[in-house]
């Protein structure tokens, strides 16, 4: 399993996931830069993602929805802040209605995804920062650690295909 460490820090309002991949940085970058590859790993295994819009450039927007086992749909969006291809990118990630309008009742996270060469492969560090400890606790209670870890762990299968 690629995920090697998960830490949440309520005082600093952060969730940090670390994963190691046996692939070069440029290959891990492509997972996020290509919407069809991103679909295979963004949602957890039982909630596959469909990427609708994908503009991974500063000021760009990515919209997606995940479909649950009962056919239920859960939408979200990224607002891309910066891109440092292939080393990573930053974005705000929020929940949305099915028309991709932000849901103000659910937390938005500021994310930094960083990809660095490590032991002949890539170490990916995913850091999400929330507006408050309560917002972080809300997504922890919703299962963000299990969902994100399950999603990231699918990357190995994608790399092997």
GROMACS elastic network, one bead per residue, 0.5 to 0.9 nm:
[ bonds ]
;  ai    aj funct       b0    kb
    1     4     6  0.74686   500
    1    19     6  0.83245   500
    1    20     6  0.84836   500
    1    21     6  0.89846   500
    1   152     6  0.88597   500
    1   153     6  0.56847   500
    1   154     6  0.85654   500
    1   156     6  0.77729   500
    2    18     6  0.82155   500
    2    20     6  0.50191   500
    2    21     6  0.59539   500
    2    22     6  0.88964   500
    2   149     6  0.87396   500
    2   152     6  0.72233   500
    2   153     6  0.54884   500
    2   154     6  0.85367   500
    2   155     6  0.78965   500
    2   156     6  0.71213   500
    3     6     6  0.76574   500
    3    17     6  0.70163   500
    3    18     6  0.57706   500
    3    20     6  0.65853   500
    3    21     6  0.89120   500
    3   149     6  0.63966   500
    3   150     6  0.87679   500
    3   152     6  0.69856   500
    3   153     6  0.63447   500
    4    17     6  0.77996   500
    4    18     6  0.57159   500
    4    19     6  0.52720   500
    4    20     6  0.69078   500
    5    16     6  0.79786   500
    5    17     6  0.57884   500
    5    18     6  0.51261   500
    5    19     6  0.70268   500
    6    15     6  0.73954   500
    6    16     6  0.57413   500
    6    18     6  0.64460   500
    6   145     6  0.75818   500
    6   149     6  0.84437   500
    7    14     6  0.80680   500
    7    15     6  0.58246   500
    7    16     6  0.51935   500
    7    17     6  0.65376   500
    7    18     6  0.87791   500
    8    12     6  0.86474   500
    8    13     6  0.75974   500
    8    14     6  0.56411   500
    8    16     6  0.62283   500
    8    17     6  0.86819   500
    8   136     6  0.84695   500
    8   140     6  0.88095   500
    9    12     6  0.54791   500
    9    13     6  0.56676   500
    9    14     6  0.52468   500
    9    15     6  0.64717   500
    9    16     6  0.84850   500
    9   133     6  0.84058   500
    9   136     6  0.87702   500
   10    14     6  0.65692   500
   10    15     6  0.84616   500
   10   132     6  0.81330   500
   10   133     6  0.50027   500
   10   134     6  0.81434   500
   10   136     6  0.69585   500
   10   137     6  0.75101   500
   11    14     6  0.80275   500
   11   132     6  0.87361   500
   11   133     6  0.66119   500
   12    15     6  0.89993   500
   12   129     6  0.78259   500
   12   130     6  0.86336   500
   12   132     6  0.85603   500
   12   133     6  0.76541   500
   13   128     6  0.82481   500
   13   129     6  0.55263   500
   13   130     6  0.53161   500
   13   131     6  0.70373   500
   13   132     6  0.59712   500
   13   133     6  0.51230   500
   13   134     6  0.84919   500
   13   135     6  0.81292   500
   13   136     6  0.60850   500
   13   137     6  0.87634   500
   14   109     6  0.89952   500
   14   127     6  0.66981   500
   14   128     6  0.55172   500
   14   130     6  0.63963   500
   14   133     6  0.84509   500
   14   136     6  0.72195   500
   15   126     6  0.80121   500
   15   127     6  0.57109   500
   15   128     6  0.51865   500
   15   129     6  0.65544   500
   15   130     6  0.84668   500
   15   136     6  0.77477   500
   15   145     6  0.84286   500
   16   125     6  0.70067   500
   16   126     6  0.55903   500
   16   128     6  0.64640   500
   16   129     6  0.87402   500
   17   124     6  0.81555   500
   17   125     6  0.59217   500
   17   126     6  0.50974   500
   17   127     6  0.65207   500
   17   128     6  0.87739   500
   17   145     6  0.84443   500
   17   148     6  0.84774   500
   17   149     6  0.77988   500
   18   123     6  0.70756   500
   18   124     6  0.57740   500
   18   126     6  0.63148   500
   18   127     6  0.86597   500
   19   122     6  0.82560   500
   19   123     6  0.57588   500
   19   124     6  0.51623   500
   19   125     6  0.65524   500
   19   126     6  0.83355   500
   19   152     6  0.77792   500
   19   153     6  0.83495   500
   20    23     6  0.88540   500
   20   118     6  0.78451   500
   20   119     6  0.89776   500
   20   121     6  0.72568   500
   20   122     6  0.57227   500
   20   124     6  0.61934   500
   20   125     6  0.88365   500
   21    24     6  0.79616   500
   21    25     6  0.89227   500
   21    28     6  0.80183   500
   21   118     6  0.87194   500
   21   121     6  0.56409   500
   21   122     6  0.51502   500
   21   123     6  0.63897   500
   21   124     6  0.77888   500
   21   155     6  0.82709   500
   21   156     6  0.71149   500
   22   119     6  0.84809   500
   22   120     6  0.70055   500
   22   122     6  0.65013   500
   22   123     6  0.89994   500
   22   156     6  0.81959   500
   22   159     6  0.87900   500
   23    26     6  0.81950   500
   23    27     6  0.62246   500
   23    28     6  0.68882   500
   23   120     6  0.76474   500
   23   122     6  0.60362   500
   23   159     6  0.77347   500
   24    27     6  0.53934   500
   24    28     6  0.66626   500
   24    29     6  0.88158   500
   24   116     6  0.87207   500
   24   117     6  0.69048   500
   24   118     6  0.88883   500
   24   120     6  0.74330   500
   24   121     6  0.50501   500
   24   122     6  0.56503   500
   25    28     6  0.52451   500
   25    29     6  0.61765   500
   25    30     6  0.87889   500
   25    86     6  0.65864   500
   25    87     6  0.69810   500
   25   115     6  0.59614   500
   25   116     6  0.62451   500
   25   117     6  0.61206   500
   25   121     6  0.70655   500
   25   122     6  0.53619   500
   25   123     6  0.81477   500
   25   124     6  0.87212   500
   26    29     6  0.50365   500
   26    30     6  0.64164   500
   26    85     6  0.82348   500
   26    86     6  0.55200   500
   26    87     6  0.79183   500
   26   115     6  0.87264   500
   27    30     6  0.51690   500
   27    31     6  0.68416   500
   27    86     6  0.85885   500
   27   122     6  0.89955   500
   27   159     6  0.82358   500
   28    31     6  0.53001   500
   28    32     6  0.72716   500
   28    33     6  0.89600   500
   28    86     6  0.81817   500
   28   115     6  0.75062   500
   28   122     6  0.74712   500
   28   124     6  0.83689   500
   28   155     6  0.85168   500
   28   159     6  0.85252   500
   29    32     6  0.56038   500
   29    33     6  0.61488   500
   29    34     6  0.87010   500
   29    85     6  0.72397   500
   29    86     6  0.53078   500
   29    87     6  0.72125   500
   29    88     6  0.71435   500
   29   115     6  0.75455   500
   30    34     6  0.57500   500
   30    37     6  0.76923   500
   30    38     6  0.85532   500
   30    86     6  0.81035   500
   31    34     6  0.58838   500
   31    35     6  0.78814   500
   31    36     6  0.84354   500
   31    37     6  0.52294   500
   31    38     6  0.54734   500
   31    39     6  0.89938   500
   31    40     6  0.88044   500
   31    41     6  0.81219   500
   31   155     6  0.79201   500
   31   158     6  0.84922   500
   31   159     6  0.86855   500
   32    35     6  0.68765   500
   32    37     6  0.70208   500
   32    38     6  0.52669   500
   32    42     6  0.88419   500
   32    56     6  0.84055   500
   33    37     6  0.80653   500
   33    38     6  0.74583   500
   33    54     6  0.83700   500
   33    55     6  0.87186   500
   33    56     6  0.65849   500
   34    37     6  0.54116   500
   34    38     6  0.61276   500
   34    39     6  0.87459   500
   34    54     6  0.82276   500
   35    39     6  0.61376   500
   35    40     6  0.89012   500
   35    50     6  0.86020   500
   35    51     6  0.61035   500
   35    52     6  0.84405   500
   35    53     6  0.82424   500
   35    54     6  0.62447   500
   36    39     6  0.52745   500
   36    40     6  0.69844   500
   36    50     6  0.83667   500
   36    51     6  0.74604   500
   37    40     6  0.53713   500
   37    41     6  0.70698   500
   37    42     6  0.88399   500
   37   158     6  0.76682   500
   38    41     6  0.54317   500
   38    42     6  0.56768   500
   38    43     6  0.89221   500
   38    49     6  0.80483   500
   38    50     6  0.86596   500
   38    51     6  0.75974   500
   39    42     6  0.56004   500
   39    43     6  0.73477   500
   39    48     6  0.69329   500
   39    50     6  0.55032   500
   39    51     6  0.60235   500
   39    64     6  0.85790   500
   40    43     6  0.75091   500
   40    45     6  0.87171   500
   40    48     6  0.69013   500
   40    49     6  0.69300   500
   40    50     6  0.85727   500
   40   151     6  0.84588   500
   40   154     6  0.75316   500
   40   155     6  0.79470   500
   40   158     6  0.72452   500
   41    44     6  0.71298   500
   41    45     6  0.80007   500
   41    48     6  0.76687   500
   41    49     6  0.76231   500
   41   150     6  0.86456   500
   41   151     6  0.51386   500
   41   152     6  0.62582   500
   41   153     6  0.79939   500
   41   154     6  0.55767   500
   41   155     6  0.59796   500
   41   158     6  0.78423   500
   42    47     6  0.89237   500
   42    48     6  0.72428   500
   42    49     6  0.59455   500
   42    50     6  0.87392   500
   42    66     6  0.85340   500
   42   148     6  0.79784   500
   42   151     6  0.55895   500
   42   152     6  0.73640   500
   42   154     6  0.87506   500
   43    46     6  0.77270   500
   43    47     6  0.53137   500
   43    49     6  0.50833   500
   43    50     6  0.87771   500
   43    65     6  0.86794   500
   43    66     6  0.62245   500
   43    67     6  0.86349   500
   43   147     6  0.72298   500
   43   148     6  0.74852   500
   43   150     6  0.79958   500
   43   151     6  0.53033   500
   43   152     6  0.86219   500
   44    47     6  0.52042   500
   44    48     6  0.62796   500
   44    49     6  0.82767   500
   44    66     6  0.87419   500
   44   146     6  0.82556   500
   44   147     6  0.51850   500
   44   148     6  0.66471   500
   44   149     6  0.78114   500
   44   150     6  0.50563   500
   44   152     6  0.80039   500
   44   153     6  0.88203   500
   44   154     6  0.80771   500
   45    48     6  0.60154   500
   45   147     6  0.84568   500
   45   150     6  0.65994   500
   45   151     6  0.64835   500
   45   154     6  0.75992   500
   46    67     6  0.80551   500
   46    68     6  0.62127   500
   46    69     6  0.61455   500
   47    66     6  0.53093   500
   47    67     6  0.50549   500
   47    69     6  0.67820   500
   47    73     6  0.87069   500
   47    74     6  0.88983   500
   47   147     6  0.88927   500
   48    65     6  0.83101   500
   48    66     6  0.53104   500
   48    67     6  0.57567   500
   48    68     6  0.73007   500
   48   151     6  0.88987   500
   49    64     6  0.65338   500
   49    65     6  0.55689   500
   49    67     6  0.65414   500
   50    63     6  0.86459   500
   50    64     6  0.54482   500
   50    65     6  0.54436   500
   50    66     6  0.62254   500
   50    67     6  0.79609   500
   51    54     6  0.68753   500
   51    62     6  0.73992   500
   51    63     6  0.59999   500
   51    65     6  0.67156   500
   51    66     6  0.87713   500
   52    62     6  0.74342   500
   52    63     6  0.54666   500
   52    64     6  0.53538   500
   52    65     6  0.78237   500
   53    61     6  0.70204   500
   53    62     6  0.50996   500
   53    63     6  0.50510   500
   53    64     6  0.71170   500
   54    60     6  0.78290   500
   54    61     6  0.63597   500
   54    63     6  0.66703   500
   54    64     6  0.86528   500
   55    58     6  0.84812   500
   55    59     6  0.84457   500
   55    61     6  0.53325   500
   55    62     6  0.57522   500
   55    80     6  0.80084   500
   56    59     6  0.83653   500
   56    60     6  0.57875   500
   56    61     6  0.69391   500
   56    62     6  0.70695   500
   56    79     6  0.89378   500
   56    80     6  0.64323   500
   56    82     6  0.87756   500
   56    83     6  0.74362   500
   56    89     6  0.85114   500
   57    60     6  0.50357   500
   57    61     6  0.80083   500
   57    80     6  0.63708   500
   57    81     6  0.77763   500
   57    82     6  0.69909   500
   57    83     6  0.62217   500
   57    89     6  0.89567   500
   58    61     6  0.86745   500
   58    79     6  0.83850   500
   58    80     6  0.53150   500
   58    83     6  0.61780   500
   58    89     6  0.89202   500
   58    90     6  0.87889   500
   58    91     6  0.88110   500
   59    79     6  0.66346   500
   59    80     6  0.53469   500
   59    81     6  0.57266   500
   59    82     6  0.76862   500
   60    78     6  0.81723   500
   60    79     6  0.60926   500
   60    80     6  0.51632   500
   60    81     6  0.76638   500
   61    77     6  0.69620   500
   61    78     6  0.55132   500
   61    80     6  0.59019   500
   62    76     6  0.84741   500
   62    77     6  0.55030   500
   62    79     6  0.67301   500
   62    80     6  0.76818   500
   63    75     6  0.75547   500
   63    76     6  0.59715   500
   63    78     6  0.64341   500
   63    79     6  0.89322   500
   63    96     6  0.89873   500
   63   100     6  0.67994   500
   64    74     6  0.84430   500
   64    75     6  0.57164   500
   64    76     6  0.55283   500
   64    77     6  0.62106   500
   64    78     6  0.87004   500
   64   100     6  0.80981   500
   65    73     6  0.62169   500
   65    74     6  0.52293   500
   65    76     6  0.60201   500
   65    77     6  0.85043   500
   65    96     6  0.88525   500
   65    98     6  0.76610   500
   65   100     6  0.88195   500
   66    72     6  0.81330   500
   66    73     6  0.55508   500
   66    74     6  0.51596   500
   66    75     6  0.63182   500
   66    76     6  0.83680   500
   67    70     6  0.79675   500
   67    71     6  0.56913   500
   67    72     6  0.55290   500
   67    74     6  0.65188   500
   67    75     6  0.88470   500
   68    71     6  0.52069   500
   68    72     6  0.50436   500
   68    73     6  0.62709   500
   68    74     6  0.79249   500
   69    72     6  0.71900   500
   70    73     6  0.89649   500
   73    98     6  0.76258   500
   74    95     6  0.79272   500
   74    96     6  0.76299   500
   74    97     6  0.74722   500
   74    98     6  0.71889   500
   75    94     6  0.87967   500
   75    95     6  0.61161   500
   75    96     6  0.50747   500
   75    97     6  0.58382   500
   75    98     6  0.56222   500
   75    99     6  0.81565   500
   75   100     6  0.65044   500
   76    93     6  0.71887   500
   76    94     6  0.55377   500
   76    97     6  0.75205   500
   76    98     6  0.83559   500
   76   100     6  0.65429   500
   76   101     6  0.85844   500
   76   102     6  0.76683   500
   76   103     6  0.87475   500
   77    92     6  0.80185   500
   77    93     6  0.57353   500
   77    94     6  0.54521   500
   77    95     6  0.64834   500
   77    96     6  0.67411   500
   77   100     6  0.68507   500
   77   101     6  0.86298   500
   77   102     6  0.77388   500
   78    91     6  0.59632   500
   78    92     6  0.53776   500
   78    94     6  0.65398   500
   79    90     6  0.86697   500
   79    91     6  0.53054   500
   79    92     6  0.50696   500
   79    93     6  0.66715   500
   79    94     6  0.84845   500
   80    83     6  0.77289   500
   80    89     6  0.76557   500
   80    90     6  0.61568   500
   80    92     6  0.65689   500
   80    93     6  0.87562   500
   81    89     6  0.75493   500
   81    90     6  0.53957   500
   81    91     6  0.50225   500
   81    92     6  0.74296   500
   82    88     6  0.86020   500
   82    89     6  0.54737   500
   82    90     6  0.51877   500
   82    91     6  0.70414   500
   83    86     6  0.83108   500
   83    87     6  0.82544   500
   83    88     6  0.62717   500
   83    90     6  0.65753   500
   83    91     6  0.89363   500
   84    87     6  0.54571   500
   84    88     6  0.52974   500
   84    89     6  0.57780   500
   84    90     6  0.88120   500
   85    88     6  0.59751   500
   85    89     6  0.74875   500
   86    89     6  0.84972   500
   86   114     6  0.89400   500
   86   115     6  0.74296   500
   87   113     6  0.83203   500
   87   114     6  0.57957   500
   87   116     6  0.64969   500
   88   112     6  0.74764   500
   88   113     6  0.52192   500
   88   115     6  0.56496   500
   88   116     6  0.86711   500
   88   124     6  0.88495   500
   89   111     6  0.82174   500
   89   112     6  0.61143   500
   89   113     6  0.54684   500
   89   114     6  0.67931   500
   90   110     6  0.74187   500
   90   111     6  0.53917   500
   90   113     6  0.61858   500
   90   114     6  0.86140   500
   91   109     6  0.82768   500
   91   110     6  0.59453   500
   91   111     6  0.52274   500
   91   112     6  0.68102   500
   91   113     6  0.85329   500
   92   108     6  0.65430   500
   92   109     6  0.55224   500
   92   111     6  0.58888   500
   92   112     6  0.89599   500
   92   128     6  0.88090   500
   93   107     6  0.87119   500
   93   108     6  0.55766   500
   93   109     6  0.52948   500
   93   110     6  0.65218   500
   93   111     6  0.71005   500
   93   128     6  0.88096   500
   94   102     6  0.66389   500
   94   103     6  0.74724   500
   94   104     6  0.88816   500
   94   106     6  0.75485   500
   94   107     6  0.65867   500
   94   109     6  0.66147   500
   95   100     6  0.82240   500
   95   101     6  0.84261   500
   95   102     6  0.59541   500
   95   103     6  0.54898   500
   95   104     6  0.81330   500
   95   105     6  0.87358   500
   95   106     6  0.63476   500
   95   107     6  0.73470   500
   95   108     6  0.71140   500
   96    99     6  0.74542   500
   96   101     6  0.51635   500
   96   104     6  0.83172   500
   96   106     6  0.86434   500
   97   100     6  0.51834   500
   97   101     6  0.54754   500
   97   102     6  0.65701   500
   97   103     6  0.62557   500
   98   101     6  0.74422   500
   99   102     6  0.89372   500
  100   103     6  0.85599   500
  102   105     6  0.88941   500
  102   106     6  0.87544   500
  103   106     6  0.59327   500
  103   107     6  0.83671   500
  104   107     6  0.73983   500
  104   108     6  0.85685   500
  106   135     6  0.78647   500
  106   138     6  0.83355   500
  106   139     6  0.84984   500
  107   130     6  0.71560   500
  107   131     6  0.77133   500
  107   135     6  0.55661   500
  107   136     6  0.77020   500
  107   138     6  0.78219   500
  107   139     6  0.75050   500
  108   129     6  0.86272   500
  108   130     6  0.65822   500
  108   131     6  0.75760   500
  108   135     6  0.82084   500
  109   128     6  0.55733   500
  109   129     6  0.53317   500
  109   131     6  0.73648   500
  109   135     6  0.88493   500
  109   136     6  0.85332   500
  110   127     6  0.80802   500
  110   128     6  0.54606   500
  110   129     6  0.50823   500
  110   130     6  0.65150   500
  110   131     6  0.85663   500
  111   126     6  0.71002   500
  111   127     6  0.55137   500
  111   129     6  0.63942   500
  112   125     6  0.78610   500
  112   126     6  0.59984   500
  112   127     6  0.52281   500
  112   128     6  0.66122   500
  112   129     6  0.86541   500
  113   124     6  0.70349   500
  113   125     6  0.58176   500
  113   127     6  0.64774   500
  113   128     6  0.86884   500
  114   123     6  0.80809   500
  114   124     6  0.56282   500
  114   125     6  0.52146   500
  114   126     6  0.66098   500
  114   127     6  0.85617   500
  115   122     6  0.62647   500
  115   123     6  0.57525   500
  115   125     6  0.65992   500
  115   126     6  0.89414   500
  116   121     6  0.83608   500
  116   122     6  0.54564   500
  116   123     6  0.53281   500
  116   124     6  0.65770   500
  116   125     6  0.84690   500
  117   120     6  0.67412   500
  117   121     6  0.57298   500
  117   123     6  0.62487   500
  117   124     6  0.89260   500
  118   121     6  0.52239   500
  118   122     6  0.50408   500
  118   123     6  0.55696   500
  119   122     6  0.74280   500
  119   123     6  0.84895   500
  129   132     6  0.86030   500
  129   136     6  0.78733   500
  130   133     6  0.71234   500
  130   134     6  0.86392   500
  130   135     6  0.61034   500
  130   136     6  0.56971   500
  131   134     6  0.83252   500
  131   135     6  0.64902   500
  131   136     6  0.78650   500
  132   135     6  0.51569   500
  132   136     6  0.65033   500
  132   137     6  0.86380   500
  133   136     6  0.51232   500
  133   137     6  0.60771   500
  133   138     6  0.85330   500
  134   138     6  0.60414   500
  134   139     6  0.88410   500
  135   138     6  0.50194   500
  135   139     6  0.65976   500
  135   140     6  0.86870   500
  136   139     6  0.54201   500
  136   140     6  0.61880   500
  136   141     6  0.86303   500
  137   141     6  0.60385   500
  137   142     6  0.85297   500
  138   141     6  0.51542   500
  138   142     6  0.63105   500
  138   143     6  0.89652   500
  139   143     6  0.64203   500
  139   144     6  0.55864   500
  139   145     6  0.84675   500
  140   143     6  0.52704   500
  140   144     6  0.52947   500
  140   145     6  0.64906   500
  140   146     6  0.89205   500
  141   144     6  0.74886   500
  142   145     6  0.87483   500
  143   146     6  0.54772   500
  143   147     6  0.60211   500
  143   148     6  0.84303   500
  144   147     6  0.50095   500
  144   148     6  0.56949   500
  144   149     6  0.81190   500
  145   148     6  0.53608   500
  145   149     6  0.58731   500
  145   150     6  0.83344   500
  146   149     6  0.52201   500
  146   150     6  0.59502   500
  146   151     6  0.84969   500
  147   150     6  0.51828   500
  147   151     6  0.61409   500
  147   152     6  0.86662   500
  148   151     6  0.50192   500
  148   152     6  0.60748   500
  148   153     6  0.84326   500
  149   152     6  0.51769   500
  149   153     6  0.59707   500
  149   154     6  0.87549   500
  150   153     6  0.51794   500
  150   154     6  0.66533   500
  151   154     6  0.54630   500
  151   155     6  0.75060   500
  152   155     6  0.56243   500
  152   156     6  0.83277   500
  153   156     6  0.64056   500
  153   157     6  0.80773   500
  154   157     6  0.54899   500
  154   158     6  0.65716   500
  154   159     6  0.88785   500
  155   158     6  0.50063   500
  155   159     6  0.61055   500
  155   160     6  0.86232   500
  156   159     6  0.50504   500
  156   160     6  0.62333   500
  156   161     6  0.87894   500
  157   160     6  0.51087   500
  157   161     6  0.63610   500
  158   161     6  0.52519   500
